[in-house]
């Protein structure tokens, strides 16, 4: 085991800045949303509304698995594990083109797309902030 994998979880207010907590929370919400969409896709396929049952089931499973990584990354960030930042920033970055295409749809999707884009930008900013970087790359005791 490495020192990083056995490092204790920091006490509130000591080792984890607010920016890192905000970035982790946004990433967890995005991952949870992906899991919900994947499960919804699989349930919709089972309800008989799909002509390609196997394709929708597999697609839903892939989306669920893609949602698990951001949730695990958010958990790692809350424990100030530096490996969690890369998948978290990637997840937040993917929100930007998704938001663009959502806003192009018009109607209520414009507002939803703006919210997704704002979440992605805030998440990236929080995760790449100097305080978050310092917390993740500070030498761990132990």
Residue pairs with C-beta under 8 A, 6 or more apart in sequence:
3 140
3 142
4 81
4 82
4 140
5 81
6 142
7 79
7 80
7 81
7 140
7 141
7 142
8 142
9 78
9 79
9 80
10 16
10 80
15 80
15 135
15 138
16 78
16 80
16 135
17 129
17 131
17 132
17 134
17 135
18 131
19 125
19 126
19 127
19 129
19 131
19 132
20 77
20 78
20 80
20 126
20 127
20 129
20 131
20 132
20 135
20 136
21 78
22 122
22 123
22 126
23 77
23 88
23 92
23 123
23 126
23 127
23 132
24 73
24 74
24 75
24 77
24 78
24 84
24 88
25 74
26 92
26 119
26 122
26 123
26 126
27 70
27 71
27 73
27 74
27 77
27 88
27 91
27 92
27 123
27 127
28 70
28 71
28 74
28 75
29 119
30 70
30 91
30 92
30 95
30 119
30 123
31 67
31 68
31 69
31 70
31 71
31 72
31 73
31 74
31 91
32 67
32 71
33 67
34 63
34 64
34 66
34 67
34 70
35 63
35 64
35 67
35 68
35 71
36 67
37 63
37 67
38 59
38 60
38 61
38 62
38 63
38 64
38 65
38 66
38 67
39 60
39 64
40 60
41 56
41 59
41 60
41 63
42 56
42 57
42 60
42 61
42 64
44 50
44 56
45 52
45 53
45 56
45 57
45 60
46 53
46 57
50 56
69 87
69 91
70 87
70 88
70 91
72 84
72 87
73 83
73 84
73 85
73 86
73 87
73 88
73 91
74 84
74 88
75 84
76 83
76 84
77 84
77 85
77 88
77 127
77 136
80 135
80 136
80 140
81 136
82 136
82 137
85 127
85 132
85 136
88 123
88 127
89 123
89 124
89 127
89 128
91 123
92 119
92 120
92 121
92 123
92 124
92 127
93 120
93 124
94 120
95 116
95 117
95 119
95 120
95 123
96 117
96 120
96 121
98 113
98 116
98 120
99 113
99 114
99 116
99 117
99 118
99 120
100 113
100 117
101 113
102 109
102 110
102 112
102 113
102 116
103 109
103 110
103 113
103 114
103 117
104 113
105 113
126 132
